[in-house]
């Protein structure tokens, strides 16, 4: 069963590669699609990452109760310490 799965995967990937090699617009579509998906996923990752860091900083500021931060405290908060 394992070998059959690999053979089917190989055939589907190889046939798709041959089609893309022969037809420029099919290749252009796939390249554009995969680059678009990669950009979308990368942008979403950074939006999620920075949103979580921003929420952590806000929670840290609320825990301090609005007091003025020293330089060391600001640097520690910026680095997530």
Backbone bond lengths (Angstrom), bond angles and torsions (degrees), N, CA, C in turn:
res aa  C-N    CA-C-N  psi(-1)  N-CA   C-N-CA  omega(-1)  CA-C   N-CA-C  phi
1 X - - - 1.450 - - 1.538 111.15 -
2 X 1.329 115.64 -40.52 1.462 120.80 179.20 1.527 110.87 -60.55
3 X 1.322 116.68 -44.74 1.461 121.54 -179.28 1.520 111.20 -67.48
4 X 1.301 116.79 -38.56 1.474 120.50 178.64 1.525 109.83 -63.46
5 X 1.324 116.46 -41.10 1.469 120.03 177.37 1.516 112.16 -61.07
6 X 1.328 116.30 -41.26 1.455 119.78 178.87 1.527 112.04 -69.04
7 X 1.300 116.96 -37.57 1.464 120.22 177.90 1.526 110.23 -64.24
8 X 1.330 116.92 -43.29 1.473 120.29 179.06 1.528 110.86 -65.00
9 X 1.317 116.90 -40.92 1.466 119.82 177.41 1.527 110.79 -63.28
10 X 1.331 116.44 -44.54 1.466 120.61 178.82 1.521 110.98 -60.09
11 X 1.331 116.92 -46.80 1.466 119.76 -178.35 1.520 111.80 -62.78
12 X 1.332 116.94 -43.89 1.466 119.15 -179.10 1.534 110.63 -65.77
13 X 1.328 117.72 -42.16 1.463 120.01 179.62 1.527 111.36 -68.21
14 X 1.330 116.82 -39.22 1.459 120.66 -178.81 1.534 111.25 -68.43
15 X 1.309 116.88 -42.26 1.466 120.30 178.41 1.529 110.38 -63.72
16 X 1.338 116.18 -42.56 1.460 119.39 178.00 1.534 110.95 -62.86
17 X 1.320 117.53 -39.47 1.470 120.97 178.68 1.525 111.13 -65.34
18 X 1.336 117.34 -39.34 1.468 119.97 178.22 1.523 111.14 -66.01
19 X 1.326 116.88 -39.69 1.466 120.38 178.55 1.527 109.82 -64.20
20 X 1.324 116.80 -44.27 1.458 120.04 179.34 1.531 111.75 -65.00
21 X 1.311 117.42 -34.68 1.461 120.89 179.69 1.528 111.02 -67.06
22 X 1.323 116.89 -35.91 1.465 120.74 -176.38 1.524 113.24 -83.44
23 X 1.324 118.27 -31.54 1.465 121.56 -173.36 1.526 110.05 -116.63
24 X 1.308 114.64 113.17 1.467 121.55 -175.75 1.528 111.85 -60.97
25 X 1.322 118.25 -45.08 1.456 121.20 -174.88 1.529 112.80 -70.49
26 X 1.314 117.47 -30.31 1.461 120.24 174.09 1.521 109.09 -66.54
27 X 1.320 116.39 -44.10 1.467 121.23 178.06 1.528 110.30 -63.48
28 X 1.310 117.09 -43.04 1.459 121.42 178.54 1.526 110.75 -60.92
29 X 1.318 116.97 -42.26 1.460 120.75 178.19 1.523 111.15 -61.37
30 X 1.336 117.29 -49.07 1.456 120.54 -177.99 1.528 111.42 -63.81
31 X 1.325 117.30 -43.16 1.466 120.26 179.00 1.525 110.92 -62.63
32 X 1.317 116.92 -44.71 1.457 120.92 178.75 1.521 110.84 -63.46
33 X 1.315 117.02 -41.94 1.459 121.12 -179.99 1.526 110.96 -62.67
34 X 1.326 117.62 -48.64 1.463 120.18 -176.62 1.527 112.19 -69.30
35 X 1.319 118.09 -34.64 1.459 120.16 175.49 1.526 109.73 -67.19
36 X 1.319 117.08 -40.38 1.464 120.58 177.26 1.520 112.52 -63.14
37 X 1.328 116.70 -43.14 1.466 120.40 177.88 1.521 110.63 -63.95
38 X 1.329 117.64 -41.22 1.465 120.96 179.52 1.533 110.80 -63.88
39 X 1.313 117.69 -42.39 1.471 120.82 178.08 1.524 110.87 -64.77
40 X 1.324 116.74 -43.13 1.470 121.24 179.95 1.526 110.47 -61.49
41 X 1.331 117.29 -47.05 1.461 120.78 -179.66 1.522 111.64 -65.30
42 X 1.322 116.90 -39.44 1.458 119.94 178.27 1.522 111.96 -65.34
43 X 1.313 116.99 -42.58 1.464 120.51 179.14 1.522 110.64 -65.35
44 X 1.314 117.73 -41.77 1.464 120.33 179.16 1.522 111.48 -65.42
45 X 1.327 117.32 -37.10 1.464 120.09 178.21 1.523 110.26 -60.73
46 X 1.328 117.34 -48.51 1.454 119.35 -177.38 1.514 111.89 -69.24
47 X 1.324 118.49 -33.71 1.461 119.90 176.51 1.527 110.17 -64.60
48 X 1.316 117.82 -42.94 1.465 120.99 178.22 1.520 110.65 -65.91
49 X 1.323 117.39 -44.54 1.457 121.54 -177.82 1.525 111.55 -61.64
50 X 1.341 117.09 -49.68 1.454 119.68 -177.69 1.519 111.81 -72.06
51 X 1.318 118.19 -29.20 1.466 120.24 176.28 1.524 110.11 -66.20
52 X 1.329 117.42 -41.35 1.467 120.38 178.27 1.524 110.91 -65.62
53 X 1.335 117.40 -41.94 1.471 119.87 177.69 1.516 110.92 -63.58
54 X 1.328 117.57 -38.41 1.458 120.98 179.33 1.521 110.41 -65.35
55 X 1.337 117.13 -41.99 1.460 120.56 177.87 1.523 111.26 -63.87
56 X 1.330 117.94 -37.78 1.465 121.12 177.97 1.530 110.70 -64.99
57 X 1.316 116.89 -39.86 1.463 119.91 178.87 1.521 111.04 -67.03
58 X 1.338 116.72 -40.00 1.459 119.50 177.65 1.523 111.18 -64.17
59 X 1.327 116.75 -40.67 1.464 120.10 178.02 1.529 110.82 -63.70
60 X 1.330 117.25 -38.84 1.461 120.65 178.27 1.522 111.04 -65.53
61 X 1.325 116.93 -39.50 1.464 120.28 178.17 1.520 111.47 -67.03
62 X 1.329 117.13 -39.61 1.466 120.00 177.58 1.520 110.84 -65.01
63 X 1.325 117.06 -35.41 1.462 120.63 179.55 1.524 110.97 -67.45
64 X 1.317 116.91 -29.52 1.464 120.04 178.72 1.520 112.10 -76.77
65 X 1.300 116.76 -17.22 1.463 120.44 177.51 1.511 114.11 75.94
66 X 1.316 118.06 24.62 1.455 121.28 173.96 1.518 114.70 85.70
67 X 1.345 118.78 9.66 1.470 118.97 179.48 1.524 109.77 -74.72
68 X 1.313 115.76 156.87 1.462 121.65 -179.82 1.531 109.67 -71.20
69 X 1.323 116.27 135.08 1.458 121.06 -178.26 1.514 111.11 -89.47
70 X 1.320 116.06 145.43 1.461 120.64 172.58 1.526 108.38 -80.50
71 X 1.318 115.87 171.24 1.458 120.42 179.97 1.524 110.71 -61.76
72 X 1.318 117.44 -42.35 1.466 120.99 -179.63 1.527 111.34 -64.12
73 X 1.331 117.05 -39.75 1.467 120.30 179.27 1.525 111.24 -67.13
74 X 1.343 116.49 -38.33 1.472 119.38 177.59 1.511 111.10 -65.58
75 X 1.327 117.04 -40.93 1.463 119.89 178.94 1.523 110.98 -66.64
76 X 1.324 117.58 -40.06 1.450 120.80 178.04 1.534 111.13 -64.32
77 X 1.340 116.18 -39.58 1.463 119.61 178.66 1.525 111.27 -67.94
78 X 1.338 116.08 -35.39 1.462 119.87 -179.66 1.530 111.35 -67.82
79 X 1.328 117.32 -32.83 1.454 121.84 -179.32 1.507 112.11 -92.79
80 X 1.326 117.86 2.17 1.463 120.87 176.38 1.513 113.66 75.30
81 X 1.293 117.77 24.95 1.470 121.39 -179.29 1.498 111.45 -88.22
